[in-house]
């Protein structure tokens, strides 16, 4: 397949590309929720492109006439608790093993707040004072988008991302290279899924025309009796 460059010269170009990303994210979130945790990497690549552009030239969201807001569904950090802080993922062990689940509005005590794209991107969402650890959404996305070291499966921006959008491979598995999908039960993958949820609900509220239409329900018709 020939490599294709993406040029976003107009608002219409940006909207058309954003529409492709939204459809891609909807498919990938569905697969993640069905148990294909490796989709977190694909989601991270998409979110990274929203903030860095397909060619790294700048945020795709800012190429629109009006920069959209995003939703922040995370509790605020309370240093008095003296506990590790996970704003986007809930600790949910599975069969005795450490695992995390994306929040996605599950805690009614945590408000869903409107925020600017920059505030959302740069907010610290993981803190462990005992390890001097502080991670922003941006740092998590950049880490997850480059999880695998093998170049044949590592998501990349530019041409490689363009191929990813067009080919839509399932998962990140390369048996010949000895690279397989891991269980990905760490906090950064659940956090990525939560971020995709925040992005999608905000964009759907503001740009519903870029989302696929909901199929019209047609009740089954009874066959006429003979």
MDAnalysis code that builds the backbone (N, CA, C; Angstrom):
import MDAnalysis as mda
import numpy as np

u = mda.Universe.empty(678, n_residues=226, atom_resindex=np.repeat(np.arange(226), 3), trajectory=True)
u.add_TopologyAttr("name", ["N", "CA", "C"] * 226)
u.add_TopologyAttr("resid", np.arange(1, 227))
u.add_TopologyAttr("resname", ["UNK", "UNK", "UNK", "UNK", "UNK", "UNK", "UNK", "UNK", "UNK", "UNK", "UNK", "UNK", "UNK", "UNK", "UNK", "UNK", "UNK", "UNK", "UNK", "UNK", "UNK", "UNK", "UNK", "UNK", "UNK", "UNK", "UNK", "UNK", "UNK", "UNK", "UNK", "UNK", "UNK", "UNK", "UNK", "UNK", "UNK", "UNK", "UNK", "UNK", "UNK", "UNK", "UNK", "UNK", "UNK", "UNK", "UNK", "UNK", "UNK", "UNK", "UNK", "UNK", "UNK", "UNK", "UNK", "UNK", "UNK", "UNK", "UNK", "UNK", "UNK", "UNK", "UNK", "UNK", "UNK", "UNK", "UNK", "UNK", "UNK", "UNK", "UNK", "UNK", "UNK", "UNK", "UNK", "UNK", "UNK", "UNK", "UNK", "UNK", "UNK", "UNK", "UNK", "UNK", "UNK", "UNK", "UNK", "UNK", "UNK", "UNK", "UNK", "UNK", "UNK", "UNK", "UNK", "UNK", "UNK", "UNK", "UNK", "UNK", "UNK", "UNK", "UNK", "UNK", "UNK", "UNK", "UNK", "UNK", "UNK", "UNK", "UNK", "UNK", "UNK", "UNK", "UNK", "UNK", "UNK", "UNK", "UNK", "UNK", "UNK", "UNK", "UNK", "UNK", "UNK", "UNK", "UNK", "UNK", "UNK", "UNK", "UNK", "UNK", "UNK", "UNK", "UNK", "UNK", "UNK", "UNK", "UNK", "UNK", "UNK", "UNK", "UNK", "UNK", "UNK", "UNK", "UNK", "UNK", "UNK", "UNK", "UNK", "UNK", "UNK", "UNK", "UNK", "UNK", "UNK", "UNK", "UNK", "UNK", "UNK", "UNK", "UNK", "UNK", "UNK", "UNK", "UNK", "UNK", "UNK", "UNK", "UNK", "UNK", "UNK", "UNK", "UNK", "UNK", "UNK", "UNK", "UNK", "UNK", "UNK", "UNK", "UNK", "UNK", "UNK", "UNK", "UNK", "UNK", "UNK", "UNK", "UNK", "UNK", "UNK", "UNK", "UNK", "UNK", "UNK", "UNK", "UNK", "UNK", "UNK", "UNK", "UNK", "UNK", "UNK", "UNK", "UNK", "UNK", "UNK", "UNK", "UNK", "UNK", "UNK", "UNK", "UNK", "UNK", "UNK", "UNK", "UNK", "UNK", "UNK", "UNK", "UNK", "UNK", "UNK", "UNK"])
u.atoms.positions = np.array([
    [0.839, -1.194, 0.000],
    [0.000, 0.000, 0.000],
    [0.872, 1.241, 0.000],
    [0.498, 2.208, -0.829],
    [1.290, 3.431, -0.894],
    [1.082, 4.252, 0.368],
    [2.158, 4.845, 0.822],
    [2.054, 5.730, 1.966],
    [1.361, 7.026, 1.538],
    [0.550, 7.553, 2.431],
    [-0.183, 8.764, 2.127],
    [0.129, 9.825, 3.166],
    [0.333, 11.052, 2.688],
    [0.505, 12.169, 3.602],
    [-0.853, 12.752, 3.936],
    [-0.973, 13.310, 5.109],
    [-2.208, 13.962, 5.513],
    [-1.935, 15.449, 5.626],
    [-2.677, 16.251, 4.873],
    [-2.535, 17.695, 4.940],
    [-3.862, 18.276, 5.401],
    [-3.819, 18.952, 6.533],
    [-5.024, 19.550, 7.103],
    [-4.954, 21.054, 6.884],
    [-5.325, 21.489, 5.686],
    [-5.172, 22.901, 5.331],
    [-6.389, 23.729, 5.729],
    [-7.547, 23.103, 5.827],
    [-8.765, 23.843, 6.112],
    [-9.505, 23.222, 7.289],
    [-10.511, 23.946, 7.771],
    [-11.360, 23.422, 8.830],
    [-12.043, 22.142, 8.359],
    [-12.446, 22.113, 7.079],
    [-13.117, 20.931, 6.545],
    [-12.190, 19.720, 6.545],
    [-10.915, 19.945, 6.231],
    [-9.936, 18.856, 6.282],
    [-9.824, 18.301, 7.697],
    [-9.739, 19.221, 8.672],
    [-9.598, 18.810, 10.068],
    [-10.832, 18.047, 10.538],
    [-12.020, 18.509, 10.156],
    [-13.244, 17.833, 10.568],
    [-13.350, 16.440, 9.955],
    [-12.974, 16.304, 8.689],
    [-13.034, 15.006, 8.035],
    [-12.079, 14.017, 8.700],
    [-10.895, 14.499, 9.050],
    [-9.928, 13.621, 9.708],
    [-10.383, 13.287, 11.119],
    [-10.944, 14.276, 11.827],
    [-11.458, 14.030, 13.168],
    [-12.589, 13.011, 13.125],
    [-13.425, 13.070, 12.112],
    [-14.512, 12.101, 11.966],
    [-13.956, 10.687, 11.852],
    [-12.885, 10.521, 11.074],
    [-12.252, 9.198, 10.937],
    [-11.697, 8.728, 12.279],
    [-11.093, 9.642, 13.026],
    [-10.544, 9.283, 14.337],
    [-11.652, 8.879, 15.305],
    [-12.763, 9.605, 15.286],
    [-13.874, 9.295, 16.181],
    [-14.415, 7.898, 15.896],
    [-14.635, 7.581, 14.637],
    [-15.135, 6.251, 14.283],
    [-14.141, 5.169, 14.702],
    [-12.867, 5.467, 14.526],
    [-11.811, 4.535, 14.919],
    [-11.840, 4.306, 16.429],
    [-11.993, 5.383, 17.191],
    [-12.032, 5.278, 18.647],
    [-13.251, 4.492, 19.117],
    [-14.389, 4.698, 18.490],
    [-15.594, 3.978, 18.885],
    [-15.412, 2.469, 18.706],
    [-14.804, 2.073, 17.606],
    [-14.546, 0.656, 17.379],
    [-13.544, 0.112, 18.390],
    [-12.513, 0.898, 18.663],
    [-11.449, 0.438, 19.550],
    [-11.926, 0.347, 21.001],
    [-12.761, 1.300, 21.442],
    [-13.281, 1.228, 22.810],
    [-14.194, 0.025, 22.975],
    [-14.968, -0.270, 21.954],
    [-15.844, -1.450, 22.013],
    [-15.010, -2.717, 22.151],
    [-13.931, -2.814, 21.374],
    [-13.063, -3.991, 21.459],
    [-12.399, -4.081, 22.829],
    [-11.954, -2.938, 23.371],
    [-11.336, -2.932, 24.714],
    [-12.324, -3.460, 25.741],
    [-13.552, -2.988, 25.687],
    [-14.556, -3.388, 26.665],
    [-14.945, -4.857, 26.527],
    [-14.668, -5.441, 25.373],
    [-14.933, -6.864, 25.167],
    [-13.774, -7.737, 25.643],
    [-12.710, -7.088, 26.130],
    [-11.600, -7.850, 26.690],
    [-10.292, -7.747, 25.950],
    [-10.262, -7.027, 24.820],
    [-9.015, -6.881, 24.067],
    [-8.261, -5.671, 24.597],
    [-7.560, -5.864, 25.732],
    [-6.925, -4.743, 26.414],
    [-5.850, -4.061, 25.582],
    [-5.294, -4.760, 24.607],
    [-4.283, -4.164, 23.748],
    [-4.794, -2.972, 22.965],
    [-6.116, -2.818, 22.883],
    [-6.686, -1.660, 22.201],
    [-6.305, -0.360, 22.889],
    [-5.895, -0.426, 24.149],
    [-5.479, 0.793, 24.847],
    [-4.352, 1.483, 24.097],
    [-3.494, 0.722, 23.446],
    [-2.389, 1.331, 22.704],
    [-2.896, 2.094, 21.487],
    [-3.875, 1.509, 20.801],
    [-4.430, 2.193, 19.641],
    [-5.151, 3.464, 20.079],
    [-5.878, 3.384, 21.186],
    [-6.560, 4.566, 21.702],
    [-5.552, 5.656, 22.078],
    [-4.432, 5.248, 22.659],
    [-3.407, 6.220, 23.043],
    [-2.842, 6.924, 21.818],
    [-2.652, 6.198, 20.732],
    [-2.143, 6.810, 19.510],
    [-3.133, 7.837, 18.977],
    [-4.424, 7.496, 18.993],
    [-5.440, 8.422, 18.507],
    [-5.471, 9.690, 19.362],
    [-5.480, 9.521, 20.688],
    [-5.532, 10.683, 21.569],
    [-4.289, 11.546, 21.392],
    [-3.164, 10.897, 21.187],
    [-1.935, 11.659, 20.963],
    [-2.026, 12.498, 19.693],
    [-2.633, 11.948, 18.657],
    [-2.794, 12.691, 17.413],
    [-3.735, 13.873, 17.599],
    [-4.760, 13.717, 18.436],
    [-5.658, 14.840, 18.708],
    [-4.894, 16.032, 19.270],
    [-3.840, 15.739, 20.057],
    [-3.097, 16.811, 20.724],
    [-1.799, 17.179, 20.023],
    [-1.321, 16.337, 19.125],
    [-0.055, 16.645, 18.450],
    [-0.209, 16.754, 16.938],
    [-1.362, 16.356, 16.413],
    [-1.570, 16.369, 14.977],
    [-1.004, 15.129, 14.329],
    [-1.501, 14.758, 13.143],
    [-1.013, 13.550, 12.470],
    [0.437, 13.640, 12.027],
    [0.958, 14.859, 11.944],
    [2.352, 15.033, 11.538],
    [3.180, 15.711, 12.625],
    [2.614, 15.815, 13.837],
    [3.338, 16.437, 14.936],
    [3.397, 17.947, 14.870],
    [2.588, 18.557, 13.987],
    [2.672, 20.012, 13.779],
    [1.810, 20.819, 14.735],
    [0.994, 20.151, 15.537],
    [0.155, 20.882, 16.478],
    [-1.183, 20.205, 16.670],
    [-1.906, 20.596, 17.705],
    [-3.159, 19.926, 18.040],
    [-4.184, 19.957, 16.915],
    [-4.736, 18.796, 16.601],
    [-5.801, 18.716, 15.611],
    [-7.020, 19.504, 16.082],
    [-7.317, 19.426, 17.382],
    [-8.501, 20.096, 17.909],
    [-8.439, 21.608, 17.732],
    [-7.240, 22.178, 17.660],
    [-7.105, 23.623, 17.519],
    [-7.147, 24.075, 16.058],
    [-7.267, 23.124, 15.143],
    [-7.391, 23.472, 13.732],
    [-8.855, 23.699, 13.346],
    [-9.752, 23.520, 14.295],
    [-11.154, 23.803, 14.066],
    [-11.403, 25.291, 14.326],
    [-12.555, 25.799, 13.874],
    [-12.849, 27.224, 14.079],
    [-12.895, 27.576, 15.555],
    [-13.441, 26.667, 16.351],
    [-13.557, 26.908, 17.785],
    [-13.024, 25.694, 18.525],
    [-12.042, 25.926, 19.388],
    [-11.467, 24.805, 20.132],
    [-12.523, 24.223, 21.071],
    [-12.800, 22.925, 20.974],
    [-13.821, 22.326, 21.841],
    [-13.337, 22.200, 23.279],
    [-14.289, 22.071, 24.191],
    [-13.938, 21.763, 25.571],
    [-13.865, 20.247, 25.726],
    [-13.249, 19.800, 26.788],
    [-13.233, 18.387, 27.122],
    [-13.834, 18.209, 28.505],
    [-14.165, 16.969, 28.845],
    [-14.693, 16.675, 30.169],
    [-13.613, 16.048, 31.041],
    [-13.599, 16.469, 32.295],
    [-12.671, 15.925, 33.291],
    [-13.495, 15.236, 34.371],
    [-13.432, 13.918, 34.399],
    [-14.149, 13.130, 35.406],
    [-13.119, 12.468, 36.313],
    [-12.523, 13.286, 37.179],
    [-11.500, 12.765, 38.083],
    [-11.597, 13.477, 39.424],
    [-11.417, 12.755, 40.528],
    [-11.428, 13.399, 41.843],
    [-10.174, 14.241, 42.030],
    [-10.264, 15.238, 42.875],
    [-9.103, 16.075, 43.152],
    [-8.203, 15.379, 44.175],
    [-6.921, 15.623, 44.041],
    [-5.938, 15.011, 44.935],
    [-6.001, 15.659, 46.313],
    [-6.011, 14.823, 47.338],
    [-6.009, 15.295, 48.722],
    [-4.733, 14.805, 49.404],
    [-3.710, 15.668, 49.506],
    [-2.434, 15.224, 50.093],
    [-2.568, 14.787, 51.547],
    [-3.622, 15.258, 52.227],
    [-3.800, 14.876, 53.633],
    [-4.090, 13.390, 53.787],
    [-4.587, 12.756, 52.719],
    [-4.891, 11.320, 52.774],
    [-3.615, 10.481, 52.837],
    [-2.511, 11.047, 52.316],
    [-1.221, 10.359, 52.321],
    [-1.310, 8.971, 51.674],
    [-2.048, 8.894, 50.538],
    [-2.222, 7.643, 49.805],
    [-1.926, 7.888, 48.325],
    [-1.518, 6.840, 47.601],
    [-1.348, 6.999, 46.158],
    [-2.662, 7.462, 45.516],
    [-2.540, 8.322, 44.541],
    [-3.699, 8.955, 43.901],
    [-3.837, 8.457, 42.471],
    [-4.993, 7.867, 42.173],
    [-5.302, 7.411, 40.822],
    [-6.590, 8.089, 40.396],
    [-6.484, 9.112, 39.533],
    [-7.643, 9.925, 39.189],
    [-8.541, 9.287, 38.144],
    [-7.992, 8.407, 37.300],
    [-8.735, 7.917, 36.147],
    [-9.078, 6.436, 36.208],
    [-8.433, 5.709, 37.094],
    [-8.645, 4.263, 37.154],
    [-8.875, 3.826, 38.592],
    [-9.748, 2.851, 38.750],
    [-10.066, 2.296, 40.061],
    [-9.343, 0.970, 40.250],
    [-8.831, 0.752, 41.445],
    [-8.157, -0.517, 41.746],
    [-9.213, -1.611, 41.826],
    [-9.083, -2.622, 40.980],
    [-10.075, -3.697, 40.925],
    [-9.368, -5.020, 40.679],
    [-8.817, -5.640, 41.739],
    [-8.060, -6.887, 41.553],
    [-8.911, -8.001, 40.964],
    [-8.297, -8.778, 40.081],
    [-8.969, -9.899, 39.432],
    [-8.265, -11.186, 39.832],
    [-8.994, -12.073, 40.526],
    [-8.445, -13.359, 40.956],
    [-7.121, -13.184, 41.703],
    [-7.088, -12.200, 42.588],
    [-5.907, -11.987, 43.413],
    [-4.787, -11.233, 42.751],
    [-4.939, -10.886, 41.458],
    [-3.892, -10.155, 40.751],
    [-4.258, -8.675, 40.670],
    [-3.228, -7.822, 40.733],
    [-3.469, -6.390, 40.643],
    [-4.058, -6.038, 39.278],
    [-5.105, -5.235, 39.292],
    [-5.722, -4.788, 38.055],
    [-6.451, -3.484, 38.323],
    [-6.684, -2.735, 37.252],
    [-7.376, -1.461, 37.363],
    [-8.503, -1.407, 36.342],
    [-9.545, -0.665, 36.705],
    [-10.700, -0.497, 35.832],
    [-10.902, 0.994, 35.592],
    [-11.226, 1.413, 34.362],
    [-11.455, 2.839, 34.105],
    [-12.669, 3.356, 34.879],
    [-12.585, 4.573, 35.366],
    [-13.689, 5.140, 36.155],
    [-14.955, 5.312, 35.309],
    [-14.855, 6.055, 34.240],
    [-15.940, 6.273, 33.277],
    [-17.276, 6.595, 33.949],
    [-17.259, 7.542, 34.895],
    [-18.478, 8.015, 35.513],
    [-19.107, 7.079, 36.513],
    [-18.375, 6.042, 36.926],
    [-18.966, 5.045, 37.824],
    [-19.148, 5.557, 39.250],
    [-18.389, 6.579, 39.629],
    [-18.495, 7.109, 40.987],
    [-19.334, 8.383, 40.962],
    [-20.581, 8.327, 41.461],
    [-21.445, 9.512, 41.405],
    [-20.922, 10.672, 42.237],
    [-19.990, 10.413, 43.140],
    [-19.426, 11.482, 43.958],
    [-18.348, 12.276, 43.257],
    [-17.933, 11.842, 42.076],
    [-16.901, 12.548, 41.309],
    [-17.576, 13.299, 40.169],
    [-17.547, 14.624, 40.180],
    [-18.253, 15.389, 39.141],
    [-17.571, 15.266, 37.777],
    [-18.355, 15.527, 36.739],
    [-17.834, 15.599, 35.376],
    [-17.778, 17.075, 35.012],
    [-16.561, 17.625, 34.938],
    [-16.379, 19.069, 34.771],
    [-15.875, 19.402, 33.365],
    [-16.331, 20.536, 32.841],
    [-15.796, 21.030, 31.577],
    [-14.429, 21.657, 31.829],
    [-13.519, 21.447, 30.878],
    [-12.177, 22.002, 31.012],
    [-11.625, 22.307, 29.631],
    [-10.623, 23.163, 29.565],
    [-9.980, 23.422, 28.281],
    [-9.107, 22.224, 27.904],
    [-8.773, 22.146, 26.630],
    [-7.930, 21.037, 26.168],
    [-6.572, 21.051, 26.871],
    [-5.983, 22.232, 27.023],
    [-4.666, 22.313, 27.660],
    [-4.723, 21.892, 29.126],
    [-5.753, 22.337, 29.836],
    [-5.893, 21.951, 31.241],
    [-6.083, 20.447, 31.374],
    [-6.885, 19.887, 30.501],
    [-7.147, 18.442, 30.512],
    [-5.857, 17.658, 30.256],
    [-5.118, 18.050, 29.254],
    [-3.915, 17.353, 28.796],
    [-2.807, 17.388, 29.847],
    [-2.684, 18.504, 30.541],
    [-1.556, 18.703, 31.464],
    [-1.899, 18.436, 32.925],
    [-3.114, 17.982, 33.210],
    [-3.486, 17.722, 34.603],
    [-2.761, 16.492, 35.143],
    [-2.226, 16.595, 36.354],
    [-1.592, 15.450, 37.020],
    [-2.698, 14.509, 37.495],
    [-2.650, 13.252, 37.056],
    [-3.733, 12.308, 37.353],
    [-3.255, 11.049, 38.077],
    [-1.962, 10.901, 38.272],
    [-1.414, 9.796, 39.060],
    [-0.324, 10.368, 39.957],
    [-0.450, 10.126, 41.261],
    [0.534, 10.640, 42.220],
    [0.865, 9.552, 43.234],
    [2.132, 9.348, 43.454],
    [2.597, 8.481, 44.544],
    [3.762, 9.201, 45.206],
    [3.458, 9.885, 46.297],
    [4.475, 10.690, 46.966],
    [5.642, 9.842, 47.457],
    [5.372, 8.606, 47.841],
    [6.435, 7.739, 48.364],
    [7.480, 7.413, 47.311],
    [7.066, 7.497, 46.027],
    [7.995, 7.205, 44.935],
    [8.337, 8.460, 44.137],
    [7.913, 9.616, 44.655],
    [8.127, 10.896, 43.960],
    [7.588, 10.832, 42.527],
    [6.407, 10.212, 42.379],
    [5.818, 9.981, 41.059],
    [4.629, 10.905, 40.836],
    [4.667, 11.640, 39.717],
    [3.539, 12.456, 39.296],
    [3.420, 12.352, 37.779],
    [2.249, 11.926, 37.308],
    [2.055, 11.728, 35.875],
    [0.847, 12.515, 35.393],
    [1.001, 13.206, 34.282],
    [-0.107, 13.906, 33.646],
    [-0.772, 12.989, 32.621],
    [-1.927, 13.438, 32.112],
    [-2.557, 12.678, 31.024],
    [-1.591, 12.567, 29.841],
    [-0.935, 13.640, 29.529],
    [0.002, 13.644, 28.398],
    [1.081, 12.582, 28.584],
    [1.669, 12.497, 29.760],
    [2.746, 11.533, 29.997],
    [2.242, 10.096, 29.900],
    [1.036, 9.845, 30.372],
    [0.472, 8.491, 30.282],
    [0.242, 8.115, 28.829],
    [-0.362, 9.012, 28.066],
    [-0.651, 8.728, 26.658],
    [0.630, 8.488, 25.869],
    [1.631, 9.309, 26.098],
    [2.887, 9.127, 25.362],
    [3.558, 7.815, 25.729],
    [3.438, 7.397, 26.981],
    [4.035, 6.127, 27.401],
    [3.292, 4.945, 26.790],
    [1.971, 4.976, 26.840],
    [1.174, 3.854, 26.327],
    [1.280, 3.752, 24.809],
    [1.360, 4.874, 24.129],
    [1.443, 4.860, 22.663],
    [2.748, 4.268, 22.163],
    [3.730, 4.139, 23.021],
    [5.027, 3.586, 22.616],
    [5.431, 2.419, 23.511],
    [4.467, 1.604, 23.886],
    [4.732, 0.531, 24.845],
    [5.702, -0.506, 24.307],
    [5.468, -0.986, 23.119],
    [6.322, -2.046, 22.589],
    [7.597, -1.459, 21.995],
    [8.715, -2.108, 22.259],
    [9.973, -1.652, 21.711],
    [10.195, -2.084, 20.274],
    [9.517, -3.165, 19.842],
    [9.718, -3.687, 18.497],
    [9.084, -2.750, 17.463],
    [9.894, -2.311, 16.504],
    [9.427, -1.307, 15.548],
    [8.301, -1.818, 14.659],
    [8.178, -3.130, 14.510],
    [7.158, -3.659, 13.607],
    [5.759, -3.526, 14.180],
    [5.630, -3.325, 15.484],
    [4.297, -3.204, 16.075],
    [4.106, -1.920, 16.865],
    [5.158, -1.137, 17.061],
    [5.025, 0.065, 17.881],
    [4.235, 1.131, 17.130],
    [3.155, 1.674, 17.716],
    [2.422, 2.745, 17.042],
    [3.305, 3.968, 16.848],
    [3.184, 4.595, 15.694],
    [3.928, 5.809, 15.409],
    [2.987, 6.831, 14.797],
    [3.374, 8.101, 14.879],
    [2.619, 9.132, 14.196],
    [3.032, 9.149, 12.723],
    [2.577, 10.139, 12.006],
    [2.882, 10.294, 10.591],
    [2.396, 9.106, 9.773],
    [3.279, 8.557, 8.933],
    [2.891, 7.530, 7.987],
    [2.384, 6.262, 8.680],
    [3.042, 5.868, 9.754],
    [2.639, 4.631, 10.415],
    [1.237, 4.764, 11.002],
    [0.931, 5.946, 11.558],
    [-0.411, 6.133, 12.080],
    [-1.421, 6.140, 10.948],
    [-1.058, 6.751, 9.826],
    [-1.942, 6.778, 8.669],
    [-2.296, 5.358, 8.237],
    [-1.317, 4.468, 8.203],
    [-1.581, 3.078, 7.841],
    [-2.467, 2.404, 8.872],
    [-2.281, 2.764, 10.138],
    [-3.081, 2.178, 11.206],
    [-4.557, 2.524, 11.008],
    [-4.837, 3.776, 10.665],
    [-6.209, 4.199, 10.424],
    [-6.815, 3.443, 9.243],
    [-6.034, 3.260, 8.191],
    [-6.557, 2.649, 6.976],
    [-6.671, 1.130, 7.077],
    [-5.720, 0.495, 7.737],
    [-5.703, -0.963, 7.789],
    [-6.506, -1.529, 8.958],
    [-6.535, -0.805, 10.076],
    [-7.233, -1.243, 11.283],
    [-6.844, -2.674, 11.684],
    [-5.576, -2.948, 11.934],
    [-5.206, -4.287, 12.385],
    [-5.784, -4.561, 13.768],
    [-6.037, -5.815, 14.049],
    [-6.617, -6.183, 15.343],
    [-5.504, -6.518, 16.317],
    [-5.376, -5.714, 17.345],
    [-4.392, -5.992, 18.396],
    [-2.971, -5.708, 17.951],
    [-2.037, -5.922, 18.865],
    [-0.614, -5.735, 18.580],
    [0.083, -7.064, 18.816],
    [-0.051, -7.976, 17.854],
    [0.512, -9.312, 18.006],
    [1.423, -9.606, 16.820],
    [2.646, -9.993, 17.107],
    [3.589, -10.376, 16.064],
    [4.294, -11.629, 16.544],
    [3.738, -12.793, 16.199],
    [4.257, -14.058, 16.707],
    [5.694, -14.302, 16.252],
    [6.024, -13.907, 15.017],
    [7.368, -14.154, 14.497],
    [8.417, -13.402, 15.298],
    [8.046, -12.225, 15.778],
    [8.979, -11.417, 16.554],
    [8.926, -11.762, 18.036],
    [8.033, -12.672, 18.397],
    [7.912, -13.049, 19.799],
    [7.193, -12.014, 20.637],
    [6.450, -11.135, 19.988],
    [5.712, -10.097, 20.703],
    [4.245, -10.493, 20.759],
    [3.694, -10.586, 21.952],
    [2.299, -10.963, 22.116],
    [1.591, -9.938, 22.986],
    [0.291, -9.931, 22.880],
    [-0.499, -9.037, 23.716],
    [-0.395, -9.487, 25.157],
    [-0.066, -8.581, 26.051],
    [-0.014, -8.912, 27.466],
    [-1.382, -8.701, 28.081],
    [-1.528, -9.020, 29.345],
    [-2.810, -8.817, 30.001],
    [-3.093, -7.338, 30.228],
    [-2.066, -6.517, 30.231],
    [-2.209, -5.061, 30.316],
    [-3.136, -4.646, 31.454],
    [-2.847, -5.148, 32.632],
    [-3.704, -4.831, 33.763],
    [-3.168, -3.653, 34.578],
    [-2.222, -2.936, 34.034],
    [-1.628, -1.844, 34.786],
    [-2.487, -0.587, 34.711],
    [-2.221, 0.320, 35.577],
    [-3.043, 1.514, 35.729],
    [-3.074, 2.371, 34.463],
    [-1.974, 2.404, 33.700],
    [-1.924, 3.309, 32.560],
    [-2.889, 2.893, 31.444],
    [-3.186, 1.611, 31.327],
    [-4.087, 1.163, 30.256],
    [-5.545, 1.462, 30.602],
    [-5.918, 1.235, 31.855],
    [-7.265, 1.605, 32.289],
    [-7.446, 3.119, 32.231],
    [-6.400, 3.852, 32.558],
    [-6.465, 5.319, 32.493],
    [-6.669, 5.794, 31.054],
    [-6.029, 5.139, 30.109],
    [-6.191, 5.488, 28.698],
    [-7.627, 5.261, 28.242],
    [-8.210, 4.138, 28.652],
    [-9.614, 3.866, 28.286],
    [-10.532, 4.931, 28.865],
    [-10.257, 5.359, 30.092],
    [-11.067, 6.412, 30.700],
    [-10.928, 7.717, 29.919],
    [-9.712, 8.049, 29.508],
    [-9.500, 9.274, 28.747],
    [-10.265, 9.248, 27.428],
    [-10.290, 8.102, 26.768],
    [-11.051, 7.977, 25.527],
    [-12.531, 8.251, 25.777],
    [-13.036, 7.781, 26.914],
    [-14.432, 8.026, 27.281],
    [-14.678, 9.518, 27.492],
    [-13.779, 10.187, 28.196],
    [-13.923, 11.625, 28.424],
    [-13.939, 12.389, 27.100],
    [-13.038, 12.019, 26.197],
    [-12.940, 12.699, 24.906],
    [-14.209, 12.480, 24.085],
    [-14.674, 11.244, 24.016],
    [-15.817, 10.925, 23.160],
    [-17.106, 11.586, 23.645],
    [-17.360, 11.594, 24.959],
    [-18.609, 12.196, 25.414],
    [-18.601, 13.708, 25.193],
    [-17.415, 14.325, 25.291],
    [-17.320, 15.767, 25.055],
    [-17.505, 16.096, 23.576],
    [-16.858, 15.341, 22.704],
    [-16.963, 15.620, 21.272],
    [-18.353, 15.315, 20.746],
    [-18.986, 14.264, 21.263],
    [-20.330, 13.940, 20.790],
    [-21.319, 15.049, 21.153],
    [-21.128, 15.656, 22.307],
    [-22.013, 16.751, 22.712],
    [-21.855, 17.957, 21.806],
    [-20.633, 18.184, 21.314],
    [-20.360, 19.386, 20.531],
    [-20.372, 19.157, 19.028],
    [-20.126, 17.913, 18.588],
    [-19.982, 17.624, 17.159],
    [-20.697, 16.326, 16.808],
    [-21.954, 16.244, 17.158],
    [-22.697, 14.998, 16.953],
    [-22.727, 14.602, 15.482],
    [-22.601, 15.587, 14.577],
    [-22.639, 15.277, 13.146],
    [-21.447, 14.447, 12.687],
    [-20.379, 14.385, 13.490],
    [-19.202, 13.590, 13.122],
    [-19.308, 12.144, 13.614],
    [-20.339, 11.842, 14.379],
    [-20.518, 10.499, 14.916],
    [-21.443, 9.690, 14.013],
    [-21.254, 8.364, 13.983],
    [-22.141, 7.538, 13.150],
    [-23.568, 7.624, 13.664],
    [-24.555, 7.605, 12.762],
    [-25.951, 7.702, 13.196],
    [-26.390, 6.458, 13.959],
    [-27.319, 6.657, 14.879],
    [-27.885, 5.524, 15.612],
    [-28.872, 4.819, 14.692],
    [-28.739, 3.513, 14.502],
    [-29.658, 2.802, 13.604],
    [-31.107, 2.953, 14.057],
    [-31.985, 3.181, 13.107],
    [-33.404, 3.297, 13.426],
    [-33.964, 1.929, 13.791],
    [-34.718, 1.890, 14.884],
    [-35.304, 0.618, 15.309],
    [-36.570, 0.335, 14.506],
    [-36.603, -0.825, 13.912],
    [-37.784, -1.253, 13.166],
    [-38.303, -2.540, 13.795],
    [-39.512, -2.487, 14.381],
    [-40.046, -3.698, 15.018],
    [-40.244, -4.805, 13.999],
    [-40.035, -6.035, 14.427],
    [-40.215, -7.153, 13.488],
    [-41.652, -7.236, 12.993],
    [-41.791, -7.564, 11.748],
    [-43.107, -7.699, 11.141],
    [-43.587, -9.147, 11.187],
    [-44.826, -9.314, 11.573],
    [-45.390, -10.654, 11.611],
    [-45.771, -11.081, 10.195],
    [-45.475, -12.314, 9.913],
    [-45.857, -12.856, 8.620],
    [-47.373, -13.033, 8.579],
    [-47.990, -12.625, 7.482],
    [-49.452, -12.804, 7.402],
    [-49.817, -14.277, 7.436],
    [-50.883, -14.560, 8.138],
    [-51.329, -15.951, 8.230],
    [-51.872, -16.409, 6.899],
    [-51.522, -17.640, 6.596],
    [-51.968, -18.219, 5.310],
    [-53.405, -18.749, 5.429],
])
